[in-house]
Amino acid sequence: MIKRFLLVAGVAVLATAMAGQVHAMGIDEPAKPATAPTDKPGEKKDAKPAADSKAPDTKPADSKPADAKPADKKSDLEFRNGYKLAYDAVYTRQDYARGIAILAALGHDGHPDIANLIGFASRKLGRTEDARAWYEKALASDPNHSRTWQYYGMWHLERGDRAKAEQHLERIQLICGQGCEEYTSLRDALNGNMTY
């Protein structure tokens, strides 16, 4: 109990310290998970499974069974603070393994923002098949998650599959148009005007 309190307090302190930072890639505030429990007392908690946080290279198939206890899920506030902490680890510190570990501990590996960020961090670590699995998990959760289409397109570019990356660019255009950051970023990568 004390260990959990210290973990939550540490996450809250670090997340508060990072609150004003702006980052060039990704989103530092995830969409509220559809299955996230509330922080309000007396409201029903969700009973979806929590992710296994033992290893930083946790794969989507490593989730706990559906009968996991509701207490295993993080509250909405813990979820958002944990996501911000992982976001900082990945984008600011480039500590991809730490970011994956933090995200896995949140217990929302089916959330498209979580799965996408784990995919991105896995790709940066050179774990290309893990990255593919996480991108596909994110898209299965939200087929219109433009950030995942962008990152998955860059994954294809890294593997030399320009045609597939162009298909992802077309998909992004259908979702958010040619002016959104996801479209312009992948377009620039396809044109050789940025590193990814």
C-alpha positions in Angstrom: 0.0 0.0 0.0 2.8 2.4 0.9 4.8 1.4 -2.2 1.8 2.2 -4.4 1.3 5.6 -2.6 4.9 6.5 -3.2 4.7 5.5 -6.8 1.5 7.6 -7.4 3.0 10.6 -5.4 6.2 10.4 -7.5 4.3 10.3 -10.7 2.2 13.3 -9.6 5.2 15.4 -8.6 7.1 14.7 -11.9 4.0 15.3 -14.0 3.4 18.6 -12.3 7.0 19.6 -12.9 6.6 18.9 -16.6 3.2 20.5 -17.1 4.4 23.6 -19.0 6.7 21.9 -21.4 5.9 21.9 -25.2 7.1 19.1 -27.5 7.5 19.0 -31.2 6.1 15.5 -31.8 3.2 13.5 -30.3 0.5 14.7 -28.0 1.3 15.2 -24.3 -2.3 14.8 -23.3 -4.0 11.5 -24.3 -7.7 11.2 -25.0 -9.6 10.0 -22.0 -9.6 6.3 -22.1 -13.1 5.0 -22.9 -12.8 2.5 -20.1 -11.0 4.6 -17.6 -12.4 4.7 -14.1 -13.3 8.0 -12.6 -11.6 9.9 -9.8 -15.0 10.8 -8.3 -15.9 8.8 -5.2 -18.9 6.5 -5.4 -18.9 6.1 -9.2 -18.5 2.7 -10.7 -14.9 1.6 -11.6 -14.1 -0.2 -14.8 -13.1 -3.9 -14.7 -10.9 -4.2 -17.9 -7.5 -5.8 -17.6 -4.3 -4.1 -16.6 -1.2 -4.5 -18.7 1.7 -6.6 -17.3 4.4 -4.1 -16.4 7.3 -6.6 -15.6 9.4 -6.0 -18.7 9.8 -2.8 -20.7 9.4 -4.7 -24.0 5.9 -5.9 -23.1 4.0 -7.0 -26.2 0.2 -6.4 -26.8 -0.5 -10.1 -26.2 1.0 -9.8 -22.7 -2.2 -8.4 -21.1 -3.8 -9.8 -18.0 -7.0 -11.8 -18.3 -10.4 -10.1 -18.6 -11.3 -11.0 -15.0 -8.6 -8.7 -13.5 -9.8 -6.7 -10.5 -11.0 -3.1 -11.0 -8.4 -1.9 -8.4 -5.7 -2.8 -11.0 -6.8 0.0 -13.2 -5.4 3.5 -12.8 -7.7 6.4 -12.1 -8.1 9.0 -14.9 -5.8 11.4 -13.1 -3.1 8.7 -12.6 -3.6 7.7 -16.3 -3.0 11.3 -17.6 -0.1 12.0 -15.2 1.5 8.6 -16.1 1.1 9.4 -19.8 2.7 12.8 -19.5 5.6 11.2 -17.6 6.0 8.6 -20.4 5.7 11.3 -23.0 8.5 13.2 -21.4 10.7 10.1 -21.2 10.1 9.3 -24.9 10.2 12.7 -26.6 12.3 14.9 -24.3 14.8 12.4 -22.8 14.7 9.8 -25.5 14.6 7.1 -22.8 12.4 4.8 -24.9 12.6 1.8 -22.6 11.6 3.9 -19.6 8.7 5.3 -21.6 7.5 1.8 -22.5 7.7 0.7 -18.9 5.7 3.6 -17.7 3.0 3.2 -20.4 2.8 -0.6 -19.7 2.2 0.1 -16.0 -0.8 2.3 -16.8 -2.9 -0.7 -17.7 -4.5 0.8 -20.8 -2.5 -0.9 -23.6 -5.6 -1.0 -25.8 -5.9 2.8 -25.7 -4.7 4.2 -29.2 -2.5 6.9 -27.7 -0.8 4.4 -25.4 -0.4 1.7 -28.1 0.9 4.3 -30.6 3.5 5.7 -28.2 4.7 2.3 -27.3 5.0 1.5 -31.0 7.0 4.7 -31.6 9.3 4.0 -28.6 9.7 0.4 -29.8 10.6 1.6 -33.3 13.2 4.0 -31.9 14.7 1.0 -30.0 15.0 -0.9 -33.2 12.2 -3.4 -32.2 10.5 -3.2 -35.6 8.1 -6.1 -35.2 7.1 -4.9 -31.7 6.4 -1.5 -33.2 4.3 -3.0 -36.0 2.2 -5.0 -33.5 1.6 -1.9 -31.3 0.7 0.3 -34.3 -1.8 -2.3 -35.5 -3.2 -2.5 -31.9 -3.7 1.3 -31.9 -5.4 1.2 -35.3 -7.7 -1.7 -34.2 -8.8 0.4 -31.3 -9.2 3.6 -33.4 -9.0 3.2 -37.2 -9.0 7.0 -37.6 -6.0 7.6 -35.2 -4.0 9.9 -37.6 -0.9 10.0 -35.4 -0.7 6.2 -35.7 -1.1 6.3 -39.4 1.7 8.8 -39.5 4.1 6.8 -37.3 3.2 3.6 -39.1 3.9 5.3 -42.4 7.3 6.2 -41.1 7.8 2.7 -40.0 7.2 1.5 -43.6 9.6 4.1 -44.9 12.3 2.9 -42.6 11.7 -0.6 -44.0 11.9 0.6 -47.6 8.2 0.3 -48.4 7.5 3.7 -49.9 4.2 2.6 -51.5 2.7 1.5 -48.2 3.8 4.8 -46.6 2.1 6.7 -49.4 -1.1 4.7 -48.7 -0.9 5.8 -45.1 -0.5 9.4 -46.2 -3.7 9.1 -48.3 -5.5 7.7 -45.2 -4.3 10.6 -43.1 -5.6 13.0 -45.8 -9.0 11.4 -45.5 -9.0 11.7 -41.7 -7.7 15.2 -41.2 -6.8 16.8 -44.6 -3.5 18.0 -46.0 -3.0 20.7 -43.4 -2.8 18.6 -40.2 0.6 17.9 -38.6 0.4 14.2 -39.2 -0.1 14.7 -43.0 2.7 17.3 -43.4 5.1 15.3 -41.3 4.7 12.1 -43.2 4.7 14.0 -46.5 7.9 15.7 -45.6 9.5 12.3 -44.7 8.4 10.9 -48.0 10.0 13.9 -49.8 13.2 13.4 -47.8 12.8 16.7 -46.0 13.0 15.3 -42.5 14.4 12.5 -40.4 12.2 10.1 -38.7 
